[in-house]
């Protein structure tokens, strides 16, 4: 079996700020941290700098920074915003010594999507995939200016949602700095099984989000899905077989524990992070 790094994911301590997340990650025994971009931007909006965060990190590795959403935006304003958001996040990631930025299919918030974006994501799948691939080619070039690679996460309530669709999109994009993150909740809710994960080329796996689901297999969720409100290991995803399948590919990168559960956000954040790390360690035995 291969060795993997365990990264603290700021979604499991959502009410903590970015400095607090770094302190929790260090104190609870993680190897690295995956930073929530909104927390970083909130920090910067108050007049702090990336250098201020780097001082707190003091060499502690940042494996990923997320996220840039709604990658299919192609109307004039949406496309301009998409590229500006990509540039901003890549710049921050580069300054943090982080080589990976997260991208999301969309719409992340369907009820808030513009009319133009709703029209785009209503296109027939082959046309929508071409729009996304064309955007990713430009995003890829922005990343290369900063030595950044991108990990795509397909959201299971979106038109581009499943693992096969994501692999098709990457193939059509034809860029060597675009890969995927295996997010257990999204993969489970779109019908993936362990054999699908075991067949992946390890070189396109850039990270793993270990999380669980209360939904049935292949039961599509929503952005506010109650099925996410479960402690990892308490749901329906076969976590150990899935982790074993990923490791069988030879992947030896990082995994983090994603936890979109408001109930658990109210608990003591250090204990949540520590217990989640301990459970992930069990999955890697």
Helices and strands as residue ranges (DSSP letters): E 5-9, G 10-13, H 18-27, E 32-36, H 37-45, H 50-57, E 61-68, H 76-95, E 100-104, G 110-112, H 115-121, H 125-145, E 149-153, H 163-173, E 178-183, H 184-189, H 194-198, G 202-204, E 205-210, G 226-228, H 239-248, E 254-257, H 262-265, H 269-283
